Amino acid sequence: MLPDVAWHNNIHSAIWRKLAVNCVINPLTALKGCKNGDLRDYTQEVAAICREVAAVMEREGIHTSAENLLFYVEQVIESTAENISSMLQDVRAQRHTEIDYITGFLLNRARAHGVAVPENARLFELIKRKENEYERVGTDLPRPW
């Protein structure tokens, strides 16, 4: 049996809201090593990410507010509280993550519009460092120790 399907008159808005959720949940859970629901303890970081995503969305022509986006993201955090994000699973398994396609995409769009997104840029760099730590193991590259 196939799952229910929903029609969106404005698919771009739905996609960007999904991106906002992923920009919050994936890197934060991967860096904190926690379940989605534990992000309730990181309200300032969650709000900062949502403000930045909302600013880029506005420049993309998708009207939202940081408050509305934050409310939506908090609902997803609550409804998936016991989940372990795919990015955390990747980090734990020492696999390459989707950070380039999630936060990296946001950073590219922000740059195209001249919008500063320092919190998202910080999280991107931290995930890339984490990937580099375990991806260099087993290679011929010199190790930092």
PyMOL commands that place a pseudoatom at each C-alpha (Angstrom):
pseudoatom trace, name=CA, resn=MET, resi=1, chain=A, elem=C, hetatm=0, pos=[0.000, 0.000, 0.000]
pseudoatom trace, name=CA, resn=LEU, resi=2, chain=A, elem=C, hetatm=0, pos=[1.273, 3.455, -0.905]
pseudoatom trace, name=CA, resn=PRO, resi=3, chain=A, elem=C, hetatm=0, pos=[1.410, 6.252, 1.676]
pseudoatom trace, name=CA, resn=ASP, resi=4, chain=A, elem=C, hetatm=0, pos=[-0.942, 9.217, 1.503]
pseudoatom trace, name=CA, resn=VAL, resi=5, chain=A, elem=C, hetatm=0, pos=[0.062, 11.977, -0.885]
pseudoatom trace, name=CA, resn=ALA, resi=6, chain=A, elem=C, hetatm=0, pos=[-0.315, 15.701, -0.238]
pseudoatom trace, name=CA, resn=TRP, resi=7, chain=A, elem=C, hetatm=0, pos=[-0.689, 18.381, -2.886]
pseudoatom trace, name=CA, resn=HIS, resi=8, chain=A, elem=C, hetatm=0, pos=[1.175, 21.662, -2.344]
pseudoatom trace, name=CA, resn=ASN, resi=9, chain=A, elem=C, hetatm=0, pos=[0.136, 24.707, -4.342]
pseudoatom trace, name=CA, resn=ASN, resi=10, chain=A, elem=C, hetatm=0, pos=[3.537, 26.191, -3.604]
pseudoatom trace, name=CA, resn=ILE, resi=11, chain=A, elem=C, hetatm=0, pos=[6.016, 23.330, -3.623]
pseudoatom trace, name=CA, resn=HIS, resi=12, chain=A, elem=C, hetatm=0, pos=[8.986, 25.705, -3.279]
pseudoatom trace, name=CA, resn=SER, resi=13, chain=A, elem=C, hetatm=0, pos=[7.761, 26.848, 0.112]
pseudoatom trace, name=CA, resn=ALA, resi=14, chain=A, elem=C, hetatm=0, pos=[7.344, 23.237, 1.274]
pseudoatom trace, name=CA, resn=ILE, resi=15, chain=A, elem=C, hetatm=0, pos=[10.833, 22.331, 0.042]
pseudoatom trace, name=CA, resn=TRP, resi=16, chain=A, elem=C, hetatm=0, pos=[12.400, 25.295, 1.827]
pseudoatom trace, name=CA, resn=ARG, resi=17, chain=A, elem=C, hetatm=0, pos=[10.598, 24.449, 5.065]
pseudoatom trace, name=CA, resn=LYS, resi=18, chain=A, elem=C, hetatm=0, pos=[11.992, 20.923, 4.765]
pseudoatom trace, name=CA, resn=LEU, resi=19, chain=A, elem=C, hetatm=0, pos=[15.435, 22.434, 4.162]
pseudoatom trace, name=CA, resn=ALA, resi=20, chain=A, elem=C, hetatm=0, pos=[15.053, 24.539, 7.321]
pseudoatom trace, name=CA, resn=VAL, resi=21, chain=A, elem=C, hetatm=0, pos=[14.224, 21.419, 9.342]
pseudoatom trace, name=CA, resn=ASN, resi=22, chain=A, elem=C, hetatm=0, pos=[17.264, 19.644, 7.925]
pseudoatom trace, name=CA, resn=CYS, resi=23, chain=A, elem=C, hetatm=0, pos=[19.556, 22.650, 8.499]
pseudoatom trace, name=CA, resn=VAL, resi=24, chain=A, elem=C, hetatm=0, pos=[18.579, 22.569, 12.169]
pseudoatom trace, name=CA, resn=ILE, resi=25, chain=A, elem=C, hetatm=0, pos=[18.207, 18.904, 13.038]
pseudoatom trace, name=CA, resn=ASN, resi=26, chain=A, elem=C, hetatm=0, pos=[20.966, 17.242, 11.029]
pseudoatom trace, name=CA, resn=PRO, resi=27, chain=A, elem=C, hetatm=0, pos=[24.084, 19.236, 11.932]
pseudoatom trace, name=CA, resn=LEU, resi=28, chain=A, elem=C, hetatm=0, pos=[23.053, 19.957, 15.519]
pseudoatom trace, name=CA, resn=THR, resi=29, chain=A, elem=C, hetatm=0, pos=[22.250, 16.344, 16.365]
pseudoatom trace, name=CA, resn=ALA, resi=30, chain=A, elem=C, hetatm=0, pos=[25.423, 15.166, 14.616]
pseudoatom trace, name=CA, resn=LEU, resi=31, chain=A, elem=C, hetatm=0, pos=[27.574, 17.607, 16.575]
pseudoatom trace, name=CA, resn=LYS, resi=32, chain=A, elem=C, hetatm=0, pos=[25.810, 17.161, 19.918]
pseudoatom trace, name=CA, resn=GLY, resi=33, chain=A, elem=C, hetatm=0, pos=[25.476, 13.389, 19.521]
pseudoatom trace, name=CA, resn=CYS, resi=34, chain=A, elem=C, hetatm=0, pos=[21.829, 13.507, 20.532]
pseudoatom trace, name=CA, resn=LYS, resi=35, chain=A, elem=C, hetatm=0, pos=[18.325, 12.495, 19.491]
pseudoatom trace, name=CA, resn=ASN, resi=36, chain=A, elem=C, hetatm=0, pos=[16.141, 15.046, 17.734]
pseudoatom trace, name=CA, resn=GLY, resi=37, chain=A, elem=C, hetatm=0, pos=[14.122, 15.773, 20.872]
pseudoatom trace, name=CA, resn=ASP, resi=38, chain=A, elem=C, hetatm=0, pos=[17.228, 16.771, 22.798]
pseudoatom trace, name=CA, resn=LEU, resi=39, chain=A, elem=C, hetatm=0, pos=[17.436, 19.851, 20.565]
pseudoatom trace, name=CA, resn=ARG, resi=40, chain=A, elem=C, hetatm=0, pos=[14.770, 21.371, 22.836]
pseudoatom trace, name=CA, resn=ASP, resi=41, chain=A, elem=C, hetatm=0, pos=[17.759, 22.198, 25.060]
pseudoatom trace, name=CA, resn=TYR, resi=42, chain=A, elem=C, hetatm=0, pos=[19.409, 24.275, 22.320]
pseudoatom trace, name=CA, resn=THR, resi=43, chain=A, elem=C, hetatm=0, pos=[16.745, 26.930, 21.740]
pseudoatom trace, name=CA, resn=GLN, resi=44, chain=A, elem=C, hetatm=0, pos=[19.143, 29.770, 20.931]
pseudoatom trace, name=CA, resn=GLU, resi=45, chain=A, elem=C, hetatm=0, pos=[21.001, 27.806, 18.269]
pseudoatom trace, name=CA, resn=VAL, resi=46, chain=A, elem=C, hetatm=0, pos=[17.760, 26.498, 16.746]
pseudoatom trace, name=CA, resn=ALA, resi=47, chain=A, elem=C, hetatm=0, pos=[16.316, 30.028, 16.635]
pseudoatom trace, name=CA, resn=ALA, resi=48, chain=A, elem=C, hetatm=0, pos=[19.493, 31.467, 15.068]
pseudoatom trace, name=CA, resn=ILE, resi=49, chain=A, elem=C, hetatm=0, pos=[19.475, 28.860, 12.302]
pseudoatom trace, name=CA, resn=CYS, resi=50, chain=A, elem=C, hetatm=0, pos=[15.788, 29.536, 11.612]
pseudoatom trace, name=CA, resn=ARG, resi=51, chain=A, elem=C, hetatm=0, pos=[16.400, 33.307, 11.422]
pseudoatom trace, name=CA, resn=GLU, resi=52, chain=A, elem=C, hetatm=0, pos=[19.136, 32.770, 8.863]
pseudoatom trace, name=CA, resn=VAL, resi=53, chain=A, elem=C, hetatm=0, pos=[17.122, 30.331, 6.753]
pseudoatom trace, name=CA, resn=ALA, resi=54, chain=A, elem=C, hetatm=0, pos=[14.110, 32.685, 6.850]
pseudoatom trace, name=CA, resn=ALA, resi=55, chain=A, elem=C, hetatm=0, pos=[16.293, 35.561, 5.593]
pseudoatom trace, name=CA, resn=VAL, resi=56, chain=A, elem=C, hetatm=0, pos=[17.465, 33.474, 2.632]
pseudoatom trace, name=CA, resn=MET, resi=57, chain=A, elem=C, hetatm=0, pos=[13.906, 32.283, 1.953]
pseudoatom trace, name=CA, resn=GLU, resi=58, chain=A, elem=C, hetatm=0, pos=[12.725, 35.903, 1.749]
pseudoatom trace, name=CA, resn=ARG, resi=59, chain=A, elem=C, hetatm=0, pos=[15.428, 36.660, -0.825]
pseudoatom trace, name=CA, resn=GLU, resi=60, chain=A, elem=C, hetatm=0, pos=[14.308, 33.557, -2.737]
pseudoatom trace, name=CA, resn=GLY, resi=61, chain=A, elem=C, hetatm=0, pos=[10.795, 35.056, -2.878]
pseudoatom trace, name=CA, resn=ILE, resi=62, chain=A, elem=C, hetatm=0, pos=[9.287, 32.722, -0.292]
pseudoatom trace, name=CA, resn=HIS, resi=63, chain=A, elem=C, hetatm=0, pos=[7.529, 34.783, 2.330]
pseudoatom trace, name=CA, resn=THR, resi=64, chain=A, elem=C, hetatm=0, pos=[7.852, 33.554, 5.868]
pseudoatom trace, name=CA, resn=SER, resi=65, chain=A, elem=C, hetatm=0, pos=[8.938, 34.829, 9.233]
pseudoatom trace, name=CA, resn=ALA, resi=66, chain=A, elem=C, hetatm=0, pos=[11.643, 33.484, 11.472]
pseudoatom trace, name=CA, resn=GLU, resi=67, chain=A, elem=C, hetatm=0, pos=[8.970, 32.928, 14.131]
pseudoatom trace, name=CA, resn=ASN, resi=68, chain=A, elem=C, hetatm=0, pos=[6.756, 30.839, 11.828]
pseudoatom trace, name=CA, resn=LEU, resi=69, chain=A, elem=C, hetatm=0, pos=[9.727, 28.811, 10.657]
pseudoatom trace, name=CA, resn=LEU, resi=70, chain=A, elem=C, hetatm=0, pos=[10.873, 28.282, 14.245]
pseudoatom trace, name=CA, resn=PHE, resi=71, chain=A, elem=C, hetatm=0, pos=[7.393, 27.112, 15.245]
pseudoatom trace, name=CA, resn=TYR, resi=72, chain=A, elem=C, hetatm=0, pos=[7.365, 24.607, 12.371]
pseudoatom trace, name=CA, resn=VAL, resi=73, chain=A, elem=C, hetatm=0, pos=[10.872, 23.320, 13.154]
pseudoatom trace, name=CA, resn=GLU, resi=74, chain=A, elem=C, hetatm=0, pos=[9.989, 22.943, 16.841]
pseudoatom trace, name=CA, resn=GLN, resi=75, chain=A, elem=C, hetatm=0, pos=[6.921, 20.903, 15.862]
pseudoatom trace, name=CA, resn=VAL, resi=76, chain=A, elem=C, hetatm=0, pos=[9.111, 18.558, 13.817]
pseudoatom trace, name=CA, resn=ILE, resi=77, chain=A, elem=C, hetatm=0, pos=[11.631, 18.276, 16.650]
pseudoatom trace, name=CA, resn=GLU, resi=78, chain=A, elem=C, hetatm=0, pos=[8.780, 17.345, 18.979]
pseudoatom trace, name=CA, resn=SER, resi=79, chain=A, elem=C, hetatm=0, pos=[7.131, 14.865, 16.609]
pseudoatom trace, name=CA, resn=THR, resi=80, chain=A, elem=C, hetatm=0, pos=[10.458, 13.144, 15.852]
pseudoatom trace, name=CA, resn=ALA, resi=81, chain=A, elem=C, hetatm=0, pos=[11.867, 13.450, 19.379]
pseudoatom trace, name=CA, resn=GLU, resi=82, chain=A, elem=C, hetatm=0, pos=[13.041, 9.837, 19.605]
pseudoatom trace, name=CA, resn=ASN, resi=83, chain=A, elem=C, hetatm=0, pos=[14.620, 9.783, 16.130]
pseudoatom trace, name=CA, resn=ILE, resi=84, chain=A, elem=C, hetatm=0, pos=[18.340, 9.686, 15.463]
pseudoatom trace, name=CA, resn=SER, resi=85, chain=A, elem=C, hetatm=0, pos=[19.036, 11.886, 12.447]
pseudoatom trace, name=CA, resn=SER, resi=86, chain=A, elem=C, hetatm=0, pos=[20.625, 10.510, 9.305]
pseudoatom trace, name=CA, resn=MET, resi=87, chain=A, elem=C, hetatm=0, pos=[23.596, 12.835, 9.753]
pseudoatom trace, name=CA, resn=LEU, resi=88, chain=A, elem=C, hetatm=0, pos=[24.248, 11.574, 13.275]
pseudoatom trace, name=CA, resn=GLN, resi=89, chain=A, elem=C, hetatm=0, pos=[23.990, 8.019, 11.962]
pseudoatom trace, name=CA, resn=ASP, resi=90, chain=A, elem=C, hetatm=0, pos=[26.505, 8.884, 9.228]
pseudoatom trace, name=CA, resn=VAL, resi=91, chain=A, elem=C, hetatm=0, pos=[28.931, 10.449, 11.709]
pseudoatom trace, name=CA, resn=ARG, resi=92, chain=A, elem=C, hetatm=0, pos=[28.657, 7.489, 14.059]
pseudoatom trace, name=CA, resn=ALA, resi=93, chain=A, elem=C, hetatm=0, pos=[29.339, 5.127, 11.140]
pseudoatom trace, name=CA, resn=GLN, resi=94, chain=A, elem=C, hetatm=0, pos=[32.131, 7.435, 9.902]
pseudoatom trace, name=CA, resn=ARG, resi=95, chain=A, elem=C, hetatm=0, pos=[30.433, 7.959, 6.543]
pseudoatom trace, name=CA, resn=HIS, resi=96, chain=A, elem=C, hetatm=0, pos=[30.364, 11.084, 4.416]
pseudoatom trace, name=CA, resn=THR, resi=97, chain=A, elem=C, hetatm=0, pos=[27.339, 13.177, 5.426]
pseudoatom trace, name=CA, resn=GLU, resi=98, chain=A, elem=C, hetatm=0, pos=[24.776, 15.138, 3.419]
pseudoatom trace, name=CA, resn=ILE, resi=99, chain=A, elem=C, hetatm=0, pos=[26.020, 18.479, 4.767]
pseudoatom trace, name=CA, resn=ASP, resi=100, chain=A, elem=C, hetatm=0, pos=[27.008, 19.675, 1.270]
pseudoatom trace, name=CA, resn=TYR, resi=101, chain=A, elem=C, hetatm=0, pos=[23.454, 19.152, 0.012]
pseudoatom trace, name=CA, resn=ILE, resi=102, chain=A, elem=C, hetatm=0, pos=[21.699, 20.602, 3.047]
pseudoatom trace, name=CA, resn=THR, resi=103, chain=A, elem=C, hetatm=0, pos=[23.637, 23.416, 4.701]
pseudoatom trace, name=CA, resn=GLY, resi=104, chain=A, elem=C, hetatm=0, pos=[25.976, 23.713, 1.721]
pseudoatom trace, name=CA, resn=PHE, resi=105, chain=A, elem=C, hetatm=0, pos=[22.999, 24.446, -0.526]
pseudoatom trace, name=CA, resn=LEU, resi=106, chain=A, elem=C, hetatm=0, pos=[21.781, 27.104, 1.920]
pseudoatom trace, name=CA, resn=LEU, resi=107, chain=A, elem=C, hetatm=0, pos=[25.244, 28.681, 2.029]
pseudoatom trace, name=CA, resn=ASN, resi=108, chain=A, elem=C, hetatm=0, pos=[25.353, 28.872, -1.781]
pseudoatom trace, name=CA, resn=ARG, resi=109, chain=A, elem=C, hetatm=0, pos=[21.932, 30.531, -1.981]
pseudoatom trace, name=CA, resn=ALA, resi=110, chain=A, elem=C, hetatm=0, pos=[22.834, 32.919, 0.853]
pseudoatom trace, name=CA, resn=ARG, resi=111, chain=A, elem=C, hetatm=0, pos=[26.050, 33.879, -0.927]
pseudoatom trace, name=CA, resn=ALA, resi=112, chain=A, elem=C, hetatm=0, pos=[24.120, 34.477, -4.183]
pseudoatom trace, name=CA, resn=HIS, resi=113, chain=A, elem=C, hetatm=0, pos=[21.869, 36.931, -2.334]
pseudoatom trace, name=CA, resn=GLY, resi=114, chain=A, elem=C, hetatm=0, pos=[24.541, 38.525, -0.161]
pseudoatom trace, name=CA, resn=VAL, resi=115, chain=A, elem=C, hetatm=0, pos=[22.901, 37.242, 3.034]
pseudoatom trace, name=CA, resn=ALA, resi=116, chain=A, elem=C, hetatm=0, pos=[25.109, 36.498, 6.032]
pseudoatom trace, name=CA, resn=VAL, resi=117, chain=A, elem=C, hetatm=0, pos=[24.425, 33.108, 7.636]
pseudoatom trace, name=CA, resn=PRO, resi=118, chain=A, elem=C, hetatm=0, pos=[27.182, 32.787, 10.255]
pseudoatom trace, name=CA, resn=GLU, resi=119, chain=A, elem=C, hetatm=0, pos=[25.547, 30.097, 12.402]
pseudoatom trace, name=CA, resn=ASN, resi=120, chain=A, elem=C, hetatm=0, pos=[24.910, 27.850, 9.409]
pseudoatom trace, name=CA, resn=ALA, resi=121, chain=A, elem=C, hetatm=0, pos=[28.451, 28.490, 8.136]
pseudoatom trace, name=CA, resn=ARG, resi=122, chain=A, elem=C, hetatm=0, pos=[29.854, 27.563, 11.560]
pseudoatom trace, name=CA, resn=LEU, resi=123, chain=A, elem=C, hetatm=0, pos=[27.889, 24.303, 11.665]
pseudoatom trace, name=CA, resn=PHE, resi=124, chain=A, elem=C, hetatm=0, pos=[28.947, 23.476, 8.099]
pseudoatom trace, name=CA, resn=GLU, resi=125, chain=A, elem=C, hetatm=0, pos=[32.623, 23.917, 8.988]
pseudoatom trace, name=CA, resn=LEU, resi=126, chain=A, elem=C, hetatm=0, pos=[32.298, 21.838, 12.167]
pseudoatom trace, name=CA, resn=ILE, resi=127, chain=A, elem=C, hetatm=0, pos=[30.688, 18.942, 10.284]
pseudoatom trace, name=CA, resn=LYS, resi=128, chain=A, elem=C, hetatm=0, pos=[33.338, 19.141, 7.542]
pseudoatom trace, name=CA, resn=ARG, resi=129, chain=A, elem=C, hetatm=0, pos=[36.066, 19.000, 10.211]
pseudoatom trace, name=CA, resn=LYS, resi=130, chain=A, elem=C, hetatm=0, pos=[34.405, 15.981, 11.786]
pseudoatom trace, name=CA, resn=GLU, resi=131, chain=A, elem=C, hetatm=0, pos=[34.234, 14.262, 8.382]
pseudoatom trace, name=CA, resn=ASN, resi=132, chain=A, elem=C, hetatm=0, pos=[37.885, 15.063, 7.738]
pseudoatom trace, name=CA, resn=GLU, resi=133, chain=A, elem=C, hetatm=0, pos=[38.885, 13.526, 11.073]
pseudoatom trace, name=CA, resn=TYR, resi=134, chain=A, elem=C, hetatm=0, pos=[37.585, 10.106, 10.175]
pseudoatom trace, name=CA, resn=GLU, resi=135, chain=A, elem=C, hetatm=0, pos=[37.884, 10.223, 6.380]
pseudoatom trace, name=CA, resn=ARG, resi=136, chain=A, elem=C, hetatm=0, pos=[41.645, 10.683, 6.541]
pseudoatom trace, name=CA, resn=VAL, resi=137, chain=A, elem=C, hetatm=0, pos=[42.056, 7.509, 8.624]
pseudoatom trace, name=CA, resn=GLY, resi=138, chain=A, elem=C, hetatm=0, pos=[43.080, 4.648, 6.369]
pseudoatom trace, name=CA, resn=THR, resi=139, chain=A, elem=C, hetatm=0, pos=[44.519, 6.935, 3.715]
pseudoatom trace, name=CA, resn=ASP, resi=140, chain=A, elem=C, hetatm=0, pos=[48.103, 7.757, 2.871]
pseudoatom trace, name=CA, resn=LEU, resi=141, chain=A, elem=C, hetatm=0, pos=[47.619, 11.311, 4.136]
pseudoatom trace, name=CA, resn=PRO, resi=142, chain=A, elem=C, hetatm=0, pos=[49.725, 12.333, 7.123]
pseudoatom trace, name=CA, resn=ARG, resi=143, chain=A, elem=C, hetatm=0, pos=[47.827, 12.090, 10.383]
pseudoatom trace, name=CA, resn=PRO, resi=144, chain=A, elem=C, hetatm=0, pos=[47.663, 15.054, 12.783]
pseudoatom trace, name=CA, resn=TRP, resi=145, chain=A, elem=C, hetatm=0, pos=[49.000, 12.986, 15.735]
for i in range(1, 145): cmd.bond("trace and resi %d" % i, "trace and resi %d" % (i + 1))
show_as sticks, trace
zoom trace
